[in-house]
Amino acid sequence: MTALHYLDANASQPLRPAALDAILAAFEVAGNPSSVHRAGRGVRRILEDARDVIARGFGGQPQDLVFTAGGTEADATAIHAMSAGRRLIISAIEHDAVRSAAAGAAILPVGPDGVADMDALEVLLSAGNPSLVCLMLANNETGVIQPVEQAAAICRRYGAVLHVDAVQAAGRMPVRLDMIGAHSLAISSHKLGGPAGVGALLLAPDAPFAAPLVGGGGQERGRRGGTPAVALIAGFAAAVQANEADDPHRLATMRDAAEQAAQACGAVVCGDPKNRLPNTSCIALPGTAAGVQVIALDLEKIAVSAGAACSSGKVQTSHVLQAMGLGTLAGEAIRVSLPWNVTEADIDAFASAYRRVADRLRATLV
Amino acid sequence: MRIVVAMSGGVDSSAVAGLLHEQGHEVIGVTLQLYDHGVATGRKGACCAGQDIHDARRVADRLGISHYVIDAEERFAKAVISGFADSYANGETPVPCITCNQTVKFADLSVLARDLGAERLATGHYVRRLDGPDGAELHRAADPARDQSWFLFATTRHQLDMCLFPLGGMEDKRAVRDVAQRLGLGVAEKPDSQDICFVPAGSYADVIGKIRPDALEPGQIVTADGRVVGTHDGIARYTVGQGKRLGDAAMLDGQRQVVVFTEPGRRRVVVGPRGTGTQTLTLRDVNWLISEPADEIRCAVKLRAREEPRAATVRTESGLTSVVLDQPALPAPGQACVFYLGERILGGGIINRSVALTAPERLTA
């Protein structure tokens, strides 16, 4: 039985070995970081060391980093904490983590290339109301990188607050909150090779953080109650450090090879191909449903995804690709996202499986 | 061989997946998400998938087989639910399970099975597929209490070629539950599903009302000669043959009354004495599971899911299939008329509204 070829890193990255080591080491240490005694201090040191690594790794200050249970909570916290008295504006391609926390928000459109329209942002903000804008750094489905620096400059000109969901970008490209100029950044550990169950909200020094989502015992400087998952946080920090040694060109070269194999079968690449995360490719096969492609590839032991998977596992038509105006293609695209440990053998297996699947699916078309 | 199994999350299709897996086949479980469970049950925040999809996944986990959830919501809404409401609004009593089998289940899933490189599509229906001299034949299930052949008459011969119905020969439901038990499937004692799947609360009128509110507008109950004998709260609540919900019109001139037809245009429910019937009916959407006969054929026809077949003659002339019953009956338009020869299903069609009714013989005598 051949092994599974895992090409769904944007759903979850395989755990970095250094992260596993750090988690196991931290689990050996008992205690609560809020305690007075030396056991507490031992755990607190692990927590604060990790906070230093992660905050500095993403261009922020340790005292401005809030650990959460993941990217979704980081997004929800940012919106909850900074939206009072502000109108919400979110891009049309945001993740459900933002969309569900921002009901009733005005929608910032994107072009066919998958890039948010900055002129439209200007128009929306010129109405004059205080606003909270949410724009992701890189899209989870297409990998297309958004003009967040420009958005931050526009927002600051109008006195608006900008939250950037950097869940997919973190670990795949340089991400620095201070360089972007936004007010907050959401990061998820398992999307960058750390464990699932932990994430962070990194705040700019001037972020107008009004009230926590979960108050509890006042942990995280009153911005997120609950005892932090110290061992997972240690793994999160180890993964952030491990990513720094990665060569993004290696991933981009392999991604391009996979993409070319699909294009040779008639597939179309969705989103601006020159402005993407190095590991992500969104490829549509005209005339064939995305869900069927994903199933057929899974039976060939290739793990990819389509759209945003609902918890039931059914494939829904992608709101991202619909927002890009792709019409029926929006329901015919799969996402191939290479993990940090992808091999040439994975790419070769994908290329030949894609050919077999595309041939069969097209045979039943006409 | 590679076999796609349509898994509903119930005990029947779970047992099918288990049996085929046990026989060494490569089983691919597929569950159709047909409607938003949260919306259907009216529970805010309920998962769109519901317990049945969860159960199907757990059975697949237990068996160690692949399992996928297919989003068929839009297709189901268009092909089944809206047709269901329209049919009621047109004065018929539809059978949505037949439409679903005809479209989403057998048509779409057999295409999916081929797309996935599978040779067969298996379901948990209680019918038997036998190989005959002219290809696959559809026969009634071994257990007459469970037989579902009436619901499957619209399966095409092409689809039937690809189908497997491993439960058709089962002695009874208990035997199926025992299989599930033996295979350690958690659904072994799960209760049978009831009624129409997308109407879980049992109020089909609510579903119709959302799509075709006109079918729930009040109107008059009249006799065949136009006498107004009562009022009703929507023709969708009436089925031909029904004796309930007639109020004072239930008994006229000392005779029990039943609905003999409805007039959607005038929003009238027409009643007549119990025993009113017809001998001739015409069918639409006819599907033959034998080569279409050139001459009329003698067979038994079944006009409702739960009644015994009755002797009749079926003939097709210039594209129109009609049925002449040996004894009068009161068929409900929109229901299926399925042709049987012994245990074998020959074909069937949907009963048209145009029925020439005659009063019961005992009245005319």
Interface residues (C-beta under 8 A of the other chain):
Chain A: T288 G291 V292 I295 A296 D298 L299 C310 S311 S312 G313 K314 V315 Q316 R360 L361 T364
Chain B: I28 Q33 C47 C48 A49 I53 R57 S66 Y68 V69 I70 D71 V111 L112 R114 D115 L116 G117
